[in-house]
Amino acid sequence: PRCTRPWKCYRFCKNKPYPKSRFCRGVPDSKIRLYELGNKKAKIQDFPLCVHLISDEKEQLSSESIEAARVACNKYLMNNLGKELFHMRVRVHPFHVIRINKMLSCAGADRLQSGMRGAFGKPNGTASRVNRRQVLFSVRSKINKTLELIEALRRAKYKFPGKQKIFVSSAWGFSGISRKNFQKLKDLENLEGQKLIINDGAYFKIQKKVKKTLKTS
């Protein structure tokens, strides 16, 4: 079973990133089951509102805490909005490997232990290294569901150490374009009279303004 060492031992970004590689083997799987939840296939026009949960500290977040926050946020949204009225995305990935130097705690263990000799530990879990102002979770929905999204992300905050902030984005959904500019883009047409914006999953593509010319023989 995994040793449950207090997270204060791992919370700060002290050393270099230590990812899984051919040199670092035997790493336990991340606890995060899903990175996309809710109505993943909703078109970009359906969900204009976007709310972010943002880290306010440079720290490490365990994959367990990210999973716990995801479950808490998803549960509130499912109960209050339903699966079809939101799309949630986990924006951090736990690539950093956490190590532990296991000590024996049974009787007569002092004969077997070597103290700090060879103290480089064995892989014991994974964590995400996050910076200040880095987005942890993003949720998009209808404009009139702002309070529900804020409450869901507020509940997720309690699963993390350190400080987090909730921001209501001025962008349209998961696009990087502000709502005002997106409305203008929606109404524009290219030279052939086609709409400039084409649906592309949760995002969109912009038509090229190149008019096809007939080949002359």
Secondary structure, 3 states (H helix, E strand, C coil): CCCCCCHHHCCCCCCCCCECCCCCCCCCCCCCCCCEEECCCCCCCCCCEEEEEEECCCEEEEHHHHHHHHHHHHHHHHHHCCHHHEEEEECCCCCEEEEECCCCCCCCHHHHCCCCCCCCCEEEEEEEEECCCCEEEEEEECHHHHHHHHHHHHHHHCCCCCCEEEEECCECCCCCCEHHHHHHHHHCECCCCCECEEEECCEEEECCCCCCCCCCC
